[in-house]
Amino acid sequence: DLWLPTLRDLVAKINESFGRNFREMAVAGEVCLDEHDMDFDRYGILIKVKFRQTGQLQVLSAHHQSGGERSVSTILFLVSLQDITKCPFRVVDEINQGMDPINERKMFQQLVRSASQQNTPQCFLLTPKLLPDLEYNDACSILNIMNGPWIEKPSEAWSSGECWRNVMGLA
């Protein structure tokens, strides 16, 4: 049972970060350890969220939240893990699918802010689309892959990178 206090401390740290990040994007969220006396096989992590002012926190599930709300909750949980886990890089694949533009913009800002902090691992966001006029900082690099049989000839603007200098405000 020496591991249980350490586990509780880790979950408390995750909860603190998750709650703070969630308040910036939505209404409320928390992470807690789901303990079942001494039946350790049934232990788990519960993520509870609330996207509306009224009502109570609900356990994150396909039954209570939309796909976009689950995506927001997932990315905020991953961001909350960043402070307590060590890895060289993170990959997030199409997390913005199903999100409304308001939550997508907030999520992207949160991800950029989190990934741009000192001593954080590289973060790769893979997506077939991004909203226009997103805010980037100097820690961000944008790589656009233009590939496939439907592309006849690569544009010089794309291959030279000139278009991205314009996007980044460097032109």
C-alpha positions in Angstrom: 0.0 0.0 0.0 3.0 2.3 -0.1 2.2 3.2 -3.7 -1.4 4.4 -2.9 -0.4 7.8 -1.3 2.0 8.5 -4.3 -0.8 7.6 -6.7 -3.3 9.9 -4.9 -0.7 12.7 -5.0 -0.2 12.3 -8.7 -4.0 12.3 -9.3 -4.3 15.5 -7.2 -1.6 17.2 -9.3 -3.4 16.2 -12.5 -6.7 17.4 -11.1 -5.3 20.8 -10.1 -3.9 21.4 -13.6 -7.0 19.9 -15.4 -9.4 22.0 -13.3 -7.4 25.2 -14.0 -7.2 24.5 -17.8 -10.8 23.4 -18.0 -12.0 26.7 -16.4 -10.3 28.6 -19.2 -12.1 26.7 -21.9 -15.4 25.5 -20.4 -17.1 25.6 -17.1 -15.7 23.0 -14.8 -13.7 19.7 -14.8 -12.0 17.4 -12.3 -10.0 14.2 -12.3 -10.2 11.8 -9.4 -9.1 8.4 -8.4 -12.0 5.9 -8.5 -11.1 3.7 -5.5 -12.8 0.4 -4.6 -11.7 -0.5 -1.1 -8.9 -3.1 -1.6 -10.2 -4.4 -5.0 -7.3 -2.8 -7.0 -8.5 -4.4 -10.3 -11.4 -2.0 -10.2 -9.4 1.2 -9.5 -9.4 3.8 -12.3 -9.3 7.4 -13.2 -12.6 9.3 -13.4 -12.7 12.5 -15.5 -15.8 14.6 -14.7 -16.7 17.6 -16.8 -19.4 20.3 -17.1 -19.9 22.4 -20.2 -22.9 24.4 -19.0 -23.5 26.6 -16.0 -26.4 24.6 -14.8 -26.2 21.0 -13.8 -23.5 18.9 -12.1 -20.2 17.4 -13.2 -20.8 14.3 -15.3 -18.4 11.4 -15.9 -16.8 11.8 -19.3 -18.6 9.3 -21.6 -20.2 8.9 -25.0 -23.6 9.2 -23.3 -23.3 12.6 -21.7 -21.0 14.7 -23.9 -20.8 15.4 -27.6 -17.8 14.3 -29.7 -16.4 17.8 -29.6 -16.8 18.0 -25.8 -15.0 14.7 -25.4 -12.2 16.0 -27.6 -11.8 19.1 -25.5 -11.8 17.0 -22.3 -9.2 14.6 -23.8 -6.8 17.3 -24.9 -7.0 19.1 -21.6 -6.4 15.8 -19.8 -3.3 15.3 -21.9 -2.1 18.8 -21.3 -2.5 18.2 -17.6 -0.3 15.2 -17.8 2.5 17.2 -19.3 3.8 18.5 -16.0 4.2 15.1 -14.5 5.4 12.9 -17.3 8.7 12.9 -19.1 8.9 12.0 -22.8 10.8 13.5 -25.8 7.6 14.3 -27.8 3.8 14.0 -28.0 1.6 13.3 -31.0 -2.0 14.5 -31.1 -3.9 13.2 -34.1 -7.0 15.0 -35.4 -8.1 16.0 -31.9 -10.1 18.9 -33.4 -12.4 16.7 -35.5 -16.0 17.2 -34.4 -15.2 20.4 -32.5 -17.1 23.6 -33.0 -14.9 26.5 -34.1 -15.0 28.2 -30.7 -13.8 25.2 -28.8 -11.3 24.4 -31.6 -9.8 27.8 -31.3 -9.6 27.6 -27.5 -8.1 24.1 -27.6 -5.5 25.2 -30.1 -4.5 28.2 -28.0 -4.3 26.0 -24.9 -2.1 23.4 -26.8 0.2 26.1 -28.2 0.6 27.7 -24.7 1.3 24.4 -23.1 3.7 23.1 -25.8 5.6 26.4 -25.8 6.6 26.4 -22.2 10.2 25.9 -21.1 11.4 22.3 -20.8 8.3 20.7 -22.4 8.5 18.0 -25.1 7.9 18.7 -28.7 4.2 18.4 -29.6 3.0 17.3 -33.1 -0.5 18.2 -33.9 -1.7 16.2 -37.0 -4.8 17.5 -38.6 -6.3 17.8 -42.1 -7.6 21.3 -41.3 -6.9 24.3 -39.1 -9.0 27.4 -38.6 -7.9 30.6 -40.2 -6.2 33.3 -38.1 -5.0 31.1 -35.3 -2.3 32.6 -33.1 1.1 31.0 -33.3 4.3 31.9 -31.5 8.0 31.5 -32.3 8.1 28.1 -30.7 5.6 26.8 -33.4 6.6 25.3 -36.8 4.0 24.5 -39.4 4.6 21.7 -41.8 2.1 21.3 -44.6 2.2 18.1 -46.6 0.8 18.5 -50.1 0.6 15.0 -51.4 -1.6 12.7 -53.3 -2.7 11.8 -56.8 -5.1 14.7 -57.0 -2.3 17.3 -56.8 -1.1 17.8 -60.3 2.0 20.0 -59.7 3.3 21.5 -56.5 2.9 25.2 -56.4 6.1 27.2 -56.1 4.6 29.2 -53.3 4.0 26.0 -51.2 7.3 24.5 -51.9 9.3 27.6 -51.2 7.6 28.3 -47.9 6.6 31.8 -48.9 3.0 31.3 -48.0 4.0 30.2 -44.4 6.1 33.3 -43.9 2.9 35.3 -44.7 0.9 33.2 -42.3 3.4 33.7 -39.5 3.7 37.4 -40.2 7.4 37.1 -41.2 7.0 38.3 -44.8 
